[in-house]
Amino acid sequence: MTRAYKPGGRKILLIDIDGTLVDYENHLPASAVTAIHAAQKNGHRVYSCTGRSEGEIYQDIRDIGLDGMIGGNGAYVRDGETVILHKQLSAETTRKIVDWCHTHDLEFFLETNNGLFGSEHFEERALPAIREYSRRKGKSDDITVRTVLPEMIFGADLYRDDVNKISFLLNSYADHERCIQDFPDLEAGVWGGAGETALFGDLRVKGITKQSAVECLLDHLHARREDAVAFGDAAVDIPMFEACGYAVAMASGGEECRAAADYITDGVNEDGLYKAFQYLKLL
């Protein structure tokens, strides 16, 4: 993908969080905050576009003062304090998924705007996958689940009615394939690796993607696709790239993501976001 970038005018900037705004140990570079504030001062609007739900937006990110967010990989869209879209799993569907995970011995966590809720043994059994996830991103594997998901809640009732999506630890890729068969009316995805190297699966409302959410936000803002710029690092960000007029990948991101981008900036901890904003004349 090599689309031309046209500077000038107000831009809508869509920024993935993990691996783009922050690294995979939740470190937020000061330069990224500086870049966002400078862009906002110049009249641009900045939104996160992430797999996270509101309950995973920790204080340092909230303190940036973004103009809104797309969460749950598209399940939730907010402009300022106005919620434009919120597609949740029903209480009945959540119960079925929780029971399915228990039946197939899969540890999982529920992603809601009120927090993350982990299954009984998630913290212990997900540790090897979390460390592998960090290694694949070129980061230290000397981490814990709470390093990556510091506010996960354990011991709560897992039959909930406020769930945006559910992620589960894959024992093998066959678990994802079984998931597709058993929940044909839901959107099934994987993350933490491409194809059979994936570490986690997830389930959310059918038809929900970052692309559909970006289109919803742009329609609400009466903004043009060509004025939207996406920033990401993983294959799950490619639908966001396709919904925008221009796409930037982090050098620390996956090969598939980099191939789909119009421009590649440096890694998240090499001031990559700031340098991309500078290149795009947003500062």
Secondary structure, DSSP 4 states (H G I P E B T S, - for coil): --PPP---S--EEEE-TBTTTB-TT----HHHHHHHHHHHHTT-EEEEE-S--GGG--HHHHTT--SEEEEGGGTEEEETTEEEEE----HHHHHHHHHHHHHTT--EEEEETTEEEE-TTHHHHTHHHHHHHHHHTT--S---HHHHSTT-EESS-S--S-EEEEEEE-SSHHHHHHHHHH-TTEEEEEESSSGGG--EEEEEETT--HHHHHHHHHHHHT--GGGEEEEE-SGGGHHHHHHSSEEEEETTS-HHHHHH-SEEE--GGGTHHHHHHHHTT--
